[in-house]
Amino acid sequence: MVKGDLIDRSIFIDVPALKDFKTDAEVDKAFNLVLPKLLGALLDYAVVGLQNKESGKEIKLTSTRMADFAKWVRLCLDDKEGEEFDKAYANNKNSMVKGVSQGNLLIDTLTGFMEEPARKDGWSGTASELLKILNSGSSSTGVKGTDWPATPNKLSTKLNQFDSQIRSRGVVIERDRKGVDRILNISHG
């Protein structure tokens, strides 16, 4: 299982299957041929980034956990390249988030619960109350499996872990306190 926090801090690369296999020596030789150009290009971008940083160039970022990384990359690029990076970076994360959330029983059950007409204005309650509701809703799907949270505390932990996947399905969970109770406010985002 991939944790939501890891997804938010990762870049995913889909490597195509190799058609031809090469020896380590052949790979090293090919890499060493392009290494000077590769290093030169990276250093050229770093110079631009440092110049833009020194000049105080403003970078507007979309919400991301890897804000320092995204800001540095944007400083190294011109405006057009920066916009292309933003789109590619967001698409990369979104495709992984959606892929990981597909078939997750907890996420499916929670989003199904929130799709009910009675939830159009959201839902508020404790993790204990939510777990009872989700337990009754998940019984129709069959086996819950070992990943299903057995306690309200474990449910809260899972909801935190899957926050980005849940948000990608249009459901937002905010936490609040009422006296000694910890309240989950779940809405459509």
Residue, then its C-alpha position, 0 to 999 in steps of 0.5 A: m500500500v502506498k501512503g498518501d504522504l509518500i504520494d504527495r512527496s514523490i514524482f512518478i516515472d513510468v519506465p517503458a519496457l526495454k526492447d534491447f538489453k545492454t551490458d553494464a559496460e555498454v550502459d556506462k559508455a553511453f551514459n558517459l557520452v551524454l554526461p557532459k551535456l547533461l551536467g552542463a544543462l543542469l548547471d545552466y538551469a541552476v545558474v538561471g535559478l540562482q540569478n532569479k532567486e537573487s533578483g527576488k523573482e516572485i513565484k506563485l505556487t499551487s498547493t503542494r507539500m514539496a513547495d521548496f522543490a517546486k519553487w526551485v524548479r520554477l526559478c530555474l525555468d522561464d515562464k512558459e517552461g514553468e507553466e508546463f512544469d506546473k501542469a506536468y507536476a500536477n498531472n503526475k501527482n493526480s494520476m498517482v493519487k487516483g490510481v492508488s485510491q481506486g479499489n481502496l475499500l475505506i475510500d470507496t465506502l467513505t465516498g459512497f457514504m458522502e454521495e448519499p443525498a442526505r450528505k449533500d450538506g456534509w456530515s459531522g461527528t466523531a471518528s467512533e460514529l463514523l466508524k460505526i456508519l462505515n462498518s455498516g456500509s462496508s458489510s454489503t461489499g463483503v470482506k473488509g480485509t486486514d487494512w480496514p480500521a478496527t478502532p476509531n483511532k485507527l480510522s483517524t490515522k487512515l483518514n490522515q494517510f489517505d487525505s490526498q486520495i480522499r480529496s481527489r474524490g471530492v471529499v474534504i475532512e476537517r478536524d475540530r473539537k467540541g469540549v473533549d470530543r474530536i469532531l470530523n467535519i466532512s464536506h464536498g470539496 
